[in-house]
């Protein structure tokens, strides 16, 4: 049998062991909790770094977009490079001879056509301006469209005036084939058609076909039922 002192010693050792076990469990729990806190704090720190990085990246992107928008706005407001700037006097300087030519052409057109009995060319059929209304053009492009339309329409108008004049005075086709011709050229007398030249010339001076064509155009503007 185990004597009493030994029993007391074993009981004390058992208590010490239980106390150590409890202490060990508590410390392990504290360590686990401390580890969780460290992990949570580390994750928060990483999230904060990511958030700052994202913010800085977004701010950088926004600055780049703003800079690009300002550059595009500046280009849309004043879209002229150095070469265009140098060529402007030569381009816009043509307005002086162009307007002078237009005035002289109109004097001839309105005076001579009345004498010859040639139907006058309707300016509204040639001077059309609508490209400057397009919303995707900037203000300089719109100005250029009006200027370009005026000159090209003026030349088309002048070509028709010259074509009707040529029909009245010399309606003979060339011996060589013409790539680009005015609206009256195909009605002219063939180059070697001498037997019928005078007769066809007299018919071509009638201009009844042009008058009929213009009347039909006017009828096209009547509202359809």
MIMIRO-433060 format. One record per residue: x, y, z of N, C-alpha, C, O in turn; residue number from 0; residue in one letter. Coordinates in Angstrom, 3 decimals. Layout:
nxx,nyy,nzz,caxx,cayy,cazz,cxx,cyy,czz,oxx,oyy,ozz,pos,code
X,Y,Z,X,Y,Z,X,Y,Z,X,Y,Z,NUM,A $
...
//
This chain:
nxx,nyy,nzz,caxx,cayy,cazz,cxx,cyy,czz,oxx,oyy,ozz,pos,code
0.833,-1.191,0.000,0.000,0.000,0.000,0.875,1.251,0.000,1.947,1.330,0.598,0,X $
0.316,2.222,-0.727,1.026,3.497,-0.793,0.720,4.276,0.470,-0.442,4.436,0.844,1,X $
1.758,4.758,1.123,1.564,5.505,2.351,1.000,6.866,2.080,0.906,7.308,0.934,2,X $
0.635,7.507,3.118,-0.051,8.789,3.033,0.816,9.888,2.431,0.311,10.627,1.586,3,X $
2.068,10.046,2.798,2.891,11.106,2.176,3.003,10.961,0.676,2.958,11.939,-0.070,4,X $
3.150,9.710,0.249,3.240,9.502,-1.183,1.931,9.860,-1.880,1.945,10.437,-2.967,5,X $
0.825,9.528,-1.275,-0.471,9.866,-1.841,-0.639,11.386,-1.965,-1.150,11.893,-2.963,6,X $
-0.197,12.086,-0.930,-0.302,13.547,-0.975,0.586,14.125,-2.076,0.218,15.068,-2.776,7,X $
1.755,13.531,-2.200,2.669,14.011,-3.234,2.102,13.780,-4.637,2.185,14.643,-5.511,8,X $
1.530,12.600,-4.824,0.922,12.302,-6.128,-0.257,13.215,-6.420,-0.458,13.640,-7.558,9,X $
-1.025,13.512,-5.399,-2.173,14.406,-5.573,-1.701,15.793,-5.946,-2.282,16.449,-6.810,10,X $
-0.636,16.238,-5.283,-0.105,17.573,-5.599,0.464,17.617,-7.026,0.271,18.577,-7.772,11,X $
1.170,16.537,-7.365,1.706,16.473,-8.750,0.577,16.479,-9.783,0.669,17.113,-10.834,12,X $
-0.481,15.757,-9.449,-1.635,15.716,-10.362,-2.267,17.083,-10.504,-2.655,17.491,-11.599,13,X $
-2.370,17.801,-9.368,-2.933,19.155,-9.426,-2.036,20.084,-10.251,-2.491,20.889,-11.063,14,X $
-0.697,19.915,-9.985,0.242,20.755,-10.757,0.121,20.463,-12.255,0.132,21.378,-13.079,15,X $
0.005,19.182,-12.593,-0.145,18.799,-13.996,-1.422,19.347,-14.592,-1.415,19.842,-15.719,16,X $
-2.519,19.270,-13.858,-3.792,19.816,-14.357,-3.696,21.330,-14.527,-4.191,21.909,-15.494,17,X $
-3.015,21.964,-13.514,-2.841,23.415,-13.607,-2.019,23.791,-14.830,-2.322,24.746,-15.546,18,X $
-0.957,22.997,-15.043,-0.127,23.248,-16.233,-0.917,23.042,-17.522,-0.777,23.801,-18.480,19,X $
-1.744,22.009,-17.529,-2.564,21.746,-18.724,-3.530,22.905,-18.991,-3.709,23.350,-20.125,20,X $
-4.148,23.377,-17.891,-5.075,24.505,-18.049,-4.341,25.753,-18.549,-4.797,26.474,-19.437,21,X $
-3.169,25.964,-17.920,-2.372,27.127,-18.334,-1.952,27.001,-19.803,-1.972,27.966,-20.567,22,X $
-1.573,25.782,-20.159,-1.166,25.538,-21.539,-2.303,25.800,-22.514,-2.103,26.400,-23.570,23,X $
-3.508,25.341,-22.148,-4.680,25.565,-23.015,-4.984,27.056,-23.148,-5.271,27.565,-24.231,24,X $
-4.909,27.745,-21.987,-5.195,29.193,-22.023,-4.173,29.928,-22.881,-4.519,30.790,-23.689,25,X $
-2.880,29.558,-22.684,-1.829,30.225,-23.457,-1.962,29.920,-24.940,-1.735,30.781,-25.790,26,X $
-2.340,28.663,-25.238,-2.508,28.300,-26.652,-3.668,29.073,-27.272,-3.599,29.532,-28.412,27,X $
-4.739,29.201,-26.481,-5.872,29.986,-26.984,-5.477,31.436,-27.193,-5.858,32.065,-28.180,28,X $
-4.683,31.971,-26.219,-4.218,33.354,-26.356,-3.326,33.513,-27.591,-3.419,34.478,-28.350,29,X $
-2.442,32.492,-27.749,-1.563,32.543,-28.931,-2.357,32.455,-30.225,-2.062,33.150,-31.198,30,X $
-3.380,31.581,-30.224,-4.221,31.439,-31.427,-4.969,32.734,-31.708,-5.061,33.183,-32.851,31,X $
-5.509,33.335,-30.625,-6.228,34.598,-30.800,-5.287,35.696,-31.274,-5.642,36.520,-32.117,32,X $
-4.059,35.691,-30.707,-3.076,36.698,-31.105,-2.676,36.507,-32.571,-2.487,37.466,-33.318,33,X $
-2.553,35.221,-32.955,-2.243,34.931,-34.354,-3.353,35.395,-35.285,-3.090,35.929,-36.362,34,X $
-4.599,35.187,-34.861,-5.731,35.668,-35.670,-5.709,37.195,-35.788,-5.970,37.752,-36.854,35,X $
-5.394,37.856,-34.676,-5.335,39.321,-34.724,-4.241,39.802,-35.682,-4.426,40.737,-36.462,36,X $
-3.078,39.113,-35.588,-1.971,39.483,-36.486,-2.369,39.261,-37.944,-2.109,40.102,-38.804,37,X $
-3.005,38.113,-38.212,-3.433,37.808,-39.578,-4.452,38.821,-40.079,-4.378,39.285,-41.217,38,X $
-5.425,39.164,-39.193,-6.441,40.146,-39.567,-5.815,41.513,-39.818,-6.159,42.201,-40.779,39,X $
-4.884,41.898,-38.934,-4.219,43.190,-39.117,-3.406,43.207,-40.406,-3.361,44.219,-41.106,40,X $
-2.759,42.074,-40.718,-1.957,41.990,-41.938,-2.847,42.092,-43.179,-2.519,42.775,-44.149,41,X $
-3.977,41.396,-43.117,-4.918,41.470,-44.240,-5.460,42.883,-44.427,-5.604,43.363,-45.551,42,X $
-5.762,43.550,-43.293,-6.235,44.929,-43.380,-5.168,45.844,-43.977,-5.462,46.736,-44.774,43,X $
-3.923,45.598,-43.570,-2.821,46.404,-44.100,-2.681,46.193,-45.610,-2.501,47.147,-46.367,44,X $
-2.767,44.930,-46.034,-2.682,44.633,-47.465,-3.845,45.267,-48.224,-3.667,45.811,-49.314,45,X $
-5.052,45.187,-47.625,-6.221,45.788,-48.268,-6.060,47.297,-48.393,-6.413,47.895,-49.410,46,X $
-5.519,47.900,-47.338,-5.296,49.348,-47.378,-4.293,49.716,-48.462,-4.459,50.703,-49.179,47,X $
-3.226,48.882,-48.567,-2.229,49.135,-49.618,-2.855,48.986,-50.996,-2.620,49.807,-51.883,48,X $
-3.667,47.918,-51.176,-4.343,47.713,-52.458,-5.292,48.866,-52.768,-5.383,49.344,-53.899,49,X $
-6.008,49.302,-51.701,-6.953,50.409,-51.899,-6.220,51.675,-52.324,-6.653,52.383,-53.233,50,X $
-5.087,51.952,-51.645,-4.303,53.130,-52.016,-3.755,52.998,-53.430,-3.741,53.954,-54.205,51,X $
-3.298,51.773,-53.749,-2.784,51.546,-55.106,-3.878,51.757,-56.140,-3.663,52.384,-57.177,52,X $
-5.073,51.213,-55.835,-6.196,51.388,-56.756,-6.587,52.852,-56.895,-6.894,53.323,-57.990,53,X $
-6.573,53.559,-55.782,-6.910,54.984,-55.814,-5.902,55.756,-56.651,-6.264,56.579,-57.491,54,X $
-4.608,55.466,-56.398,-3.570,56.143,-57.161,-3.660,55.807,-58.648,-3.475,56.669,-59.507,55,X $
-3.950,54.529,-58.933,-4.095,54.115,-60.339,-5.282,54.801,-60.995,-5.200,55.262,-62.134,56,X $
-6.394,54.861,-60.256,-7.591,55.501,-60.797,-7.356,56.996,-61.005,-7.765,57.559,-62.020,57,X $
-6.694,57.633,-60.037,-6.383,59.054,-60.191,-5.468,59.291,-61.391,-5.632,60.264,-62.127,58,X $
-4.511,58.396,-61.575,-3.622,58.512,-62.720,-4.387,58.357,-64.028,-4.161,59.093,-64.988,59,X $
-5.307,57.375,-64.048,-6.124,57.180,-65.254,-7.015,58.376,-65.520,-7.181,58.793,-66.667,60,X $
-7.588,58.927,-64.459,-8.460,60.089,-64.616,-7.676,61.299,-65.127,-8.162,62.053,-65.970,61,X $
-6.458,61.475,-64.607,-5.622,62.584,-65.090,-5.288,62.402,-66.564,-5.298,63.359,-67.337,62,X $
-4.989,61.144,-66.948,-4.672,60.870,-68.353,-5.879,61.135,-69.243,-5.746,61.701,-70.328,63,X $
-7.073,60.718,-68.773,-8.290,60.966,-69.544,-8.567,62.459,-69.654,-8.948,62.952,-70.716,64,X $
-8.373,63.181,-68.544,-8.606,64.624,-68.554,-7.632,65.325,-69.502,-8.011,66.228,-70.248,65,X $
-6.382,64.895,-69.458,-5.381,65.484,-70.350,-5.728,65.210,-71.804,-5.611,66.093,-72.654,66,X $
-6.157,63.978,-72.090,-6.553,63.617,-73.453,-7.770,64.402,-73.888,-7.843,64.863,-75.027,67,X $
-8.747,64.559,-72.968,-9.953,65.330,-73.298,-9.601,66.775,-73.591,-10.120,67.355,-74.545,68,X $
-8.718,67.376,-72.778,-8.309,68.764,-73.020,-7.606,68.900,-74.358,-7.819,69.871,-75.085,69,X $
-6.758,67.915,-74.684,-6.033,67.958,-75.955,-7.001,67.832,-77.126,-6.892,68.556,-78.116,70,X $
-7.959,66.896,-77.002,-8.948,66.741,-78.072,-9.823,67.977,-78.203,-10.162,68.390,-79.312,71,X $
-10.189,68.568,-77.068,-11.006,69.785,-77.110,-10.236,70.917,-77.774,-10.794,71.682,-78.560,72,X $
-8.945,71.018,-77.452,-8.124,72.057,-78.065,-7.986,71.822,-79.567,-8.040,72.760,-80.363,73,X $
-7.808,70.560,-79.939,-7.701,70.248,-81.363,-9.001,70.514,-82.092,-8.998,70.997,-83.224,74,X $
-10.125,70.196,-81.439,-11.411,70.433,-82.086,-11.712,71.924,-82.191,-12.412,72.360,-83.105,75,X $
-11.180,72.701,-81.253,-11.427,74.140,-81.307,-10.478,74.842,-82.267,-10.857,75.794,-82.949,76,X $
-9.227,74.356,-82.310,-8.250,74.991,-83.189,-7.411,73.908,-83.865,-6.226,73.763,-83.565,77,X $
-8.033,73.135,-84.791,-7.353,71.972,-85.375,-6.492,72.338,-86.579,-6.765,71.878,-87.688,78,X $
-5.478,73.141,-86.387,-4.623,73.561,-87.496,-3.185,73.201,-87.160,-2.678,73.558,-86.097,79,X $
-2.538,72.498,-88.068,-1.120,72.263,-87.870,-0.313,73.278,-88.671,-0.877,74.139,-89.347,80,X $
0.998,73.171,-88.592,1.870,74.190,-89.166,1.742,74.256,-90.680,1.730,75.343,-91.256,81,X $
1.646,73.099,-91.329,1.547,73.082,-92.793,0.260,73.749,-93.261,0.263,74.519,-94.221,82,X $
-0.849,73.443,-92.569,-2.121,74.054,-92.945,-2.078,75.569,-92.735,-2.647,76.339,-93.509,83,X $
-1.385,75.972,-91.664,-1.304,77.395,-91.368,-0.556,78.134,-92.474,-0.928,79.250,-92.835,84,X $
0.487,77.521,-93.008,1.245,78.141,-94.088,0.452,78.199,-95.393,0.624,79.119,-96.193,85,X $
-0.417,77.210,-95.599,-1.162,77.157,-96.861,-2.430,78.009,-96.852,-3.040,78.213,-97.901,86,X $
-2.831,78.505,-95.690,-4.083,79.261,-95.595,-4.137,80.482,-96.515,-5.174,80.703,-97.140,87,X $
-3.064,81.294,-96.633,-3.161,82.447,-97.548,-3.416,82.039,-98.991,-4.098,82.753,-99.727,88,X $
-2.869,80.884,-99.406,-3.057,80.435,-100.780,-4.459,79.871,-100.996,-5.037,80.014,-102.074,89,X $
-4.999,79.226,-99.956,-6.345,78.653,-100.087,-7.400,79.755,-100.038,-8.207,79.904,-100.955,90,X $
-7.376,80.521,-98.950,-8.418,81.535,-98.773,-8.191,82.765,-99.647,-9.109,83.556,-99.868,91,X $
-6.949,82.924,-100.149,-6.699,84.018,-101.079,-7.418,83.850,-102.403,-7.615,84.825,-103.128,92,X $
-7.818,82.616,-102.732,-8.536,82.355,-103.977,-9.949,82.940,-103.967,-10.604,82.982,-105.009,93,X $
-10.424,83.389,-102.808,-11.759,83.974,-102.744,-11.843,85.245,-103.581,-12.909,85.576,-104.100,94,X $
-10.722,85.961,-103.716,-10.734,87.222,-104.481,-10.957,86.963,-105.971,-11.902,87.516,-106.534,95,X $
-10.118,86.136,-106.647,-10.412,85.849,-108.049,-11.697,85.060,-108.236,-12.362,85.183,-109.265,96,X $
-12.052,84.238,-107.229,-13.283,83.455,-107.335,-14.521,84.339,-107.369,-15.391,84.163,-108.222,97,X $
-14.600,85.279,-106.452,-15.752,86.189,-106.421,-15.779,87.072,-107.659,-16.848,87.327,-108.214,98,X $
-14.602,87.545,-108.105,-14.534,88.362,-109.315,-15.017,87.571,-110.537,-15.763,88.084,-111.371,99,X $
-14.574,86.311,-110.622,-15.029,85.433,-111.710,-16.533,85.209,-111.634,-17.206,85.200,-112.665,100,X $
-17.067,85.030,-110.442,-18.508,84.819,-110.263,-19.298,86.040,-110.733,-20.316,85.898,-111.410,101,X $
-18.837,87.223,-110.379,-19.525,88.458,-110.787,-19.530,88.587,-112.311,-20.562,88.883,-112.913,102,X $
-18.362,88.362,-112.931,-18.273,88.460,-114.392,-19.135,87.401,-115.064,-19.797,87.675,-116.066,103,X $
-19.127,86.203,-114.516,-19.941,85.124,-115.077,-21.420,85.452,-114.996,-22.163,85.189,-115.941,104,X $
-21.862,86.026,-113.872,-23.270,86.369,-113.709,-23.683,87.485,-114.672,-24.793,87.468,-115.203,105,X $
-22.797,88.449,-114.895,-23.124,89.524,-115.852,-23.331,88.934,-117.243,-24.318,89.234,-117.914,106,X $
-22.383,88.085,-117.673,-22.536,87.432,-118.974,-23.785,86.559,-119.016,-24.545,86.594,-119.984,107,X $
-23.990,85.778,-117.963,-25.098,84.822,-117.903,-26.446,85.517,-118.025,-27.308,85.078,-118.786,108,X $
-26.628,86.587,-117.285,-27.925,87.255,-117.252,-28.159,88.143,-118.482,-29.303,88.334,-118.894,109,X $
-27.103,88.675,-119.058,-27.259,89.570,-120.216,-27.287,88.766,-121.516,-28.241,88.852,-122.290,110,X $
-26.227,87.981,-121.746,-26.096,87.286,-123.028,-27.170,86.214,-123.217,-27.679,86.058,-124.327,111,X $
-27.527,85.478,-122.174,-28.525,84.423,-122.328,-29.881,84.995,-122.724,-30.639,84.344,-123.443,112,X $
-30.196,86.202,-122.264,-31.441,86.843,-122.675,-31.405,87.175,-124.176,-32.405,87.018,-124.876,113,X $
-30.258,87.630,-124.655,-30.120,87.941,-126.079,-30.243,86.687,-126.942,-30.858,86.720,-128.008,114,X $
-29.658,85.583,-126.478,-29.629,84.371,-127.279,-30.892,83.525,-127.128,-31.144,82.628,-127.933,115,X $
-31.677,83.811,-126.105,-32.846,82.988,-125.846,-32.514,81.660,-125.184,-33.256,80.686,-125.309,116,X $
-31.393,81.634,-124.480,-30.980,80.414,-123.768,-31.579,80.440,-122.364,-31.489,81.460,-121.680,117,X $
-32.182,79.351,-121.925,-32.703,79.320,-120.546,-31.561,79.511,-119.545,-30.529,78.846,-119.645,118,X $
-31.742,80.404,-118.598,-30.698,80.655,-117.609,-30.570,79.467,-116.654,-31.538,78.775,-116.341,119,X $
-29.361,79.270,-116.219,-29.070,78.176,-115.300,-29.565,78.552,-113.911,-29.267,79.637,-113.410,120,X $
-30.317,77.660,-113.296,-30.841,77.940,-111.955,-29.748,77.707,-110.916,-29.249,76.595,-110.746,121,X $
-29.401,78.770,-110.243,-28.303,78.692,-109.266,-28.626,77.724,-108.134,-27.726,77.068,-107.610,122,X $
-29.903,77.624,-107.748,-30.261,76.763,-106.606,-30.017,75.287,-106.901,-29.920,74.473,-105.983,123,X $
-29.916,74.945,-108.195,-29.613,73.553,-108.538,-28.135,73.227,-108.362,-27.755,72.057,-108.378,124,X $
-27.307,74.237,-108.196,-25.861,74.024,-108.123,-25.248,74.510,-106.817,-24.319,73.887,-106.304,125,X $
-25.744,75.592,-106.282,-25.185,76.125,-105.040,-25.939,75.532,-103.851,-26.944,76.072,-103.391,126,X $
-25.423,74.416,-103.378,-26.030,73.680,-102.264,-25.066,73.715,-101.084,-23.874,73.449,-101.234,127,X $
-25.594,74.045,-99.917,-24.774,74.121,-98.696,-25.497,73.364,-97.575,-26.486,73.851,-97.028,128,X $
-25.004,72.192,-97.245,-25.599,71.462,-96.126,-24.585,70.627,-95.347,-24.909,70.098,-94.284,129,X $
-23.378,70.506,-95.858,-22.396,69.685,-95.144,-21.950,70.324,-93.836,-21.534,69.623,-92.915,130,X $
-22.033,71.649,-93.747,-21.620,72.320,-92.505,-22.608,72.080,-91.370,-22.330,72.444,-90.227,131,X $
-23.758,71.473,-91.665,-24.745,71.176,-90.623,-24.435,69.883,-89.881,-25.078,69.580,-88.876,132,X $
-23.453,69.113,-90.362,-23.128,67.846,-89.723,-22.562,68.086,-88.326,-21.634,68.879,-88.167,133,X $
-23.105,67.414,-87.313,-22.686,67.689,-85.927,-21.297,67.161,-85.593,-20.695,67.617,-84.621,134,X $
-20.759,66.200,-86.378,-19.465,65.630,-86.022,-18.286,66.429,-86.581,-17.137,66.010,-86.443,135,X $
-18.559,67.570,-87.207,-17.494,68.438,-87.696,-17.227,69.550,-86.694,-18.155,70.062,-86.068,136,X $
-15.953,69.928,-86.537,-15.647,71.068,-85.684,-15.867,72.357,-86.463,-16.204,72.319,-87.647,137,X $
-15.677,73.507,-85.797,-16.081,74.776,-86.416,-15.209,75.143,-87.612,-15.699,75.753,-88.562,138,X $
-13.930,74.785,-87.583,-13.073,75.100,-88.727,-13.427,74.212,-89.910,-13.428,74.673,-91.052,139,X $
-13.728,72.947,-89.651,-14.147,72.050,-90.730,-15.458,72.525,-91.353,-15.646,72.394,-92.563,140,X $
-16.355,73.068,-90.555,-17.607,73.589,-91.096,-17.361,74.807,-91.983,-17.965,74.943,-93.047,141,X $
-16.466,75.690,-91.534,-16.119,76.862,-92.363,-15.498,76.406,-93.674,-15.833,76.926,-94.738,142,X $
-14.592,75.435,-93.600,-13.965,74.912,-94.806,-14.976,74.261,-95.740,-14.852,74.360,-96.961,143,X $
-15.981,73.592,-95.167,-17.014,72.952,-95.990,-17.811,73.999,-96.769,-18.113,73.803,-97.946,144,X $
-18.150,75.104,-96.115,-18.889,76.172,-96.807,-18.028,76.756,-97.917,-18.498,76.958,-99.037,145,X $
-16.767,77.024,-97.602,-15.843,77.608,-98.585,-15.623,76.657,-99.764,-15.656,77.074,-100.921,146,X $
-15.401,75.387,-99.461,-15.169,74.379,-100.495,-16.421,74.186,-101.343,-16.331,74.064,-102.565,147,X $
-17.579,74.158,-100.706,-18.833,73.995,-101.438,-19.051,75.156,-102.401,-19.493,74.961,-103.534,148,X $
-18.739,76.355,-101.945,-18.936,77.527,-102.811,-18.098,77.409,-104.073,-18.615,77.594,-105.175,149,X $
-16.805,77.102,-103.933,-15.934,77.066,-105.103,-16.286,75.922,-106.043,-16.349,76.123,-107.256,150,X $
-16.517,74.728,-105.509,-16.851,73.594,-106.370,-18.207,73.776,-107.034,-18.380,73.425,-108.202,151,X $
-19.168,74.321,-106.299,-20.473,74.590,-106.896,-20.385,75.693,-107.945,-21.079,75.656,-108.961,152,X $
-19.518,76.682,-107.686,-19.315,77.746,-108.669,-18.768,77.183,-109.975,-19.203,77.578,-111.057,153,X $
-17.818,76.265,-109.873,-17.246,75.674,-111.078,-18.262,74.794,-111.807,-18.290,74.776,-113.037,154,X $
-19.090,74.071,-111.064,-20.142,73.286,-111.717,-21.165,74.197,-112.391,-21.633,73.921,-113.496,155,X $
-21.498,75.276,-111.708,-22.420,76.258,-112.274,-21.834,76.872,-113.547,-22.530,77.012,-114.552,156,X $
-20.540,77.239,-113.495,-19.876,77.823,-114.659,-19.788,76.821,-115.806,-19.904,77.198,-116.972,157,X $
-19.582,75.547,-115.478,-19.528,74.513,-116.521,-20.851,74.398,-117.251,-20.880,74.227,-118.470,158,X $
-21.957,74.491,-116.504,-23.271,74.414,-117.145,-23.535,75.652,-117.999,-24.083,75.536,-119.095,159,X $
-23.155,76.826,-117.516,-23.295,78.053,-118.315,-22.484,77.936,-119.598,-22.974,78.265,-120.679,160,X $
-21.237,77.465,-119.479,-20.389,77.300,-120.655,-20.937,76.234,-121.593,-20.846,76.372,-122.813,161,X $
-21.510,75.165,-121.026,-22.063,74.096,-121.860,-23.244,74.565,-122.691,-23.359,74.218,-123.866,162,X $
-24.114,75.346,-122.089,-25.259,75.860,-122.847,-24.803,76.879,-123.883,-25.388,76.976,-124.962,163,X $
-23.756,77.639,-123.559,-23.196,78.578,-124.538,-22.589,77.812,-125.715,-22.787,78.175,-126.875,164,X $
-21.843,76.741,-125.397,-21.240,75.928,-126.451,-22.308,75.272,-127.312,-22.141,75.149,-128.526,165,X $
-23.398,74.853,-126.696,-24.497,74.273,-127.468,-25.073,75.284,-128.452,-25.448,74.922,-129.567,166,X $
-25.144,76.541,-128.049,-25.721,77.566,-128.919,-24.779,77.927,-130.067,-25.230,78.121,-131.196,167,X $
-23.464,78.019,-129.788,-22.528,78.533,-130.786,-21.741,77.457,-131.520,-21.413,77.633,-132.693,168,X $
-21.440,76.373,-130.873,-20.582,75.373,-131.528,-20.898,73.967,-131.027,-20.070,73.369,-130.341,169,X $
-22.075,73.420,-131.351,-22.482,72.110,-130.826,-21.913,70.947,-131.646,-22.667,70.159,-132.218,170,X $
-20.595,70.845,-131.700,-19.931,69.775,-132.445,-19.065,68.970,-131.482,-18.300,69.536,-130.700,171,X $
-19.189,67.663,-131.544,-18.363,66.811,-130.697,-16.929,66.802,-131.200,-16.671,67.026,-132.383,172,X $
-16.007,66.544,-130.297,-14.607,66.452,-130.674,-14.323,65.118,-131.354,-15.055,64.144,-131.180,173,X $
-13.239,65.096,-132.136,-12.848,63.842,-132.781,-12.326,62.851,-131.746,-12.556,61.647,-131.856,174,X $
-11.623,63.365,-130.741,-11.130,62.506,-129.668,-12.227,62.296,-128.629,-13.085,63.154,-128.420,175,X $
-12.175,61.159,-128.000,-13.163,60.842,-126.973,-12.878,61.645,-125.716,-11.744,61.688,-125.239,176,X $
-13.904,62.275,-125.189,-13.774,63.090,-123.983,-14.151,62.259,-122.759,-15.197,61.609,-122.744,177,X $
-13.297,62.281,-121.734,-13.561,61.526,-120.513,-14.610,62.215,-119.640,-15.497,61.561,-119.090,178,X $
-14.504,63.514,-119.520,-15.429,64.280,-118.699,-16.100,65.342,-119.566,-15.425,66.147,-120.207,179,X $
-17.420,65.337,-119.581,-18.150,66.299,-120.404,-19.262,66.941,-119.591,-19.651,66.431,-118.541,180,X $
-19.773,68.071,-120.086,-20.885,68.736,-119.415,-22.210,68.108,-119.854,-22.225,67.185,-120.669,181,X $
-23.307,68.606,-119.318,-24.606,67.967,-119.521,-25.125,68.065,-120.954,-25.988,67.278,-121.342,182,X $
-24.620,69.013,-121.752,-25.133,69.222,-123.109,-24.298,68.519,-124.183,-24.717,68.443,-125.337,183,X $
-23.131,68.012,-123.814,-22.192,67.530,-124.821,-22.746,66.356,-125.630,-22.551,66.310,-126.845,184,X $
-23.414,65.431,-125.004,-23.918,64.247,-125.715,-25.004,64.579,-126.734,-25.342,63.746,-127.576,185,X $
-25.551,65.788,-126.662,-26.568,66.215,-127.631,-25.947,66.831,-128.881,-26.650,67.102,-129.855,186,X $
-24.647,67.051,-128.859,-23.991,67.749,-129.970,-23.952,66.883,-131.231,-24.183,65.675,-131.190,187,X $
-23.655,67.538,-132.340,-23.552,66.862,-133.635,-22.221,66.114,-133.702,-21.201,66.599,-133.211,188,X $
-22.240,64.941,-134.310,-21.009,64.172,-134.453,-19.979,64.930,-135.278,-20.322,65.798,-136.081,189,X $
-18.736,64.596,-135.073,-17.618,65.339,-135.648,-17.666,65.406,-137.181,-17.378,66.455,-137.758,190,X $
-18.022,64.311,-137.838,-18.024,64.250,-139.310,-19.437,64.260,-139.896,-19.630,63.896,-141.056,191,X $
-20.408,64.669,-139.108,-21.789,64.673,-139.614,-22.087,65.994,-140.331,-22.948,66.763,-139.906,192,X $
-21.366,66.240,-141.417,-21.537,67.486,-142.180,-22.916,67.610,-142.815,-23.470,68.709,-142.811,193,X $
-23.512,66.527,-143.371,-24.809,66.685,-144.041,-25.924,67.176,-143.116,-26.813,67.905,-143.554,194,X $
-25.883,66.785,-141.851,-26.974,67.130,-140.935,-26.600,68.226,-139.941,-27.391,68.557,-139.058,195,X $
-25.391,68.796,-140.079,-24.906,69.748,-139.086,-25.821,70.961,-138.934,-26.212,71.301,-137.818,196,X $
-26.166,71.618,-140.046,-26.966,72.840,-139.976,-28.347,72.572,-139.405,-28.862,73.338,-138.591,197,X $
-28.930,71.477,-139.843,-30.287,71.137,-139.375,-30.288,70.848,-137.876,-31.144,71.342,-137.143,198,X $
-29.321,70.044,-137.426,-29.261,69.700,-136.005,-28.864,70.917,-135.161,-29.312,71.074,-134.026,199,X $
-28.025,71.761,-135.733,-27.629,72.976,-135.012,-28.844,73.846,-134.740,-29.001,74.387,-133.645,200,X $
-29.690,73.976,-135.732,-30.912,74.772,-135.568,-31.813,74.164,-134.500,-32.415,74.894,-133.712,201,X $
-31.913,72.841,-134.463,-32.727,72.165,-133.452,-32.140,72.360,-132.050,-32.873,72.535,-131.077,202,X $
-30.828,72.327,-131.964,-30.174,72.469,-130.658,-30.333,73.868,-130.087,-30.270,74.050,-128.871,203,X $
-30.539,74.866,-130.954,-30.745,76.227,-130.462,-32.165,76.453,-129.937,-32.493,77.539,-129.460,204,X $
-32.975,75.449,-130.029,-34.358,75.567,-129.549,-34.429,75.561,-128.018,-35.183,76.338,-127.433,205,X $
-33.657,74.699,-127.375,-33.583,74.577,-125.906,-34.924,74.211,-125.262,-35.118,74.411,-124.063,206,X $
-35.844,73.676,-126.065,-37.132,73.283,-125.486,-36.974,72.097,-124.536,-37.765,71.942,-123.605,207,X $
-35.954,71.253,-124.764,-35.742,70.088,-123.895,-35.343,70.518,-122.489,-35.754,69.908,-121.502,208,X $
-34.525,71.590,-122.406,-34.118,72.078,-121.090,-35.295,72.700,-120.357,-35.470,72.495,-119.155,209,X $
-36.093,73.455,-121.083,-37.272,74.072,-120.447,-38.237,73.015,-119.940,-38.790,73.143,-118.848,210,X $
-38.439,71.973,-120.729,-39.336,70.892,-120.309,-38.774,70.159,-119.091,-39.510,69.806,-118.170,211,X $
-37.460,69.938,-119.103,-36.821,69.257,-117.968,-36.951,70.076,-116.689,-37.204,69.519,-115.621,212,X $
-36.783,71.380,-116.786,-36.906,72.235,-115.604,-38.344,72.308,-115.126,-38.590,72.377,-113.921,213,X $
-39.293,72.295,-116.040,-40.707,72.273,-115.641,-41.045,70.987,-114.904,-41.795,71.000,-113.928,214,X $
-40.488,69.874,-115.377,-40.721,68.595,-114.699,-40.115,68.597,-113.303,-40.682,68.021,-112.375,215,X $
-38.950,69.252,-113.153,-38.344,69.353,-111.824,-39.229,70.157,-110.881,-39.363,69.824,-109.703,216,X $
-39.824,71.208,-111.407,-40.708,72.015,-110.573,-41.938,71.222,-110.149,-42.442,71.386,-109.038,217,X $
-42.414,70.364,-111.044,-43.593,69.542,-110.712,-43.261,68.507,-109.659,-44.142,68.081,-108.912,218,X $
-41.988,68.090,-109.583,-41.596,67.088,-108.592,-41.706,67.597,-107.174,-41.759,66.802,-106.236,219,X $
-41.741,68.917,-106.995,-41.835,69.503,-105.647,-43.263,69.574,-105.135,-43.494,69.935,-103.981,220,X $
-44.237,69.227,-106.000,-45.642,69.239,-105.557,-45.882,68.092,-104.596,-45.380,66.994,-104.834,221,X $
-46.630,68.300,-103.520,-46.847,67.228,-102.544,-47.622,66.069,-103.132,-48.580,66.260,-103.881,222,X $
-47.200,64.874,-102.787,-47.875,63.656,-103.277,-48.991,63.274,-102.323,-48.874,63.422,-101.107,223,X $
-50.076,62.780,-102.903,-51.217,62.347,-102.076,-50.992,60.944,-101.591,-51.833,60.394,-100.881,224,X $
//
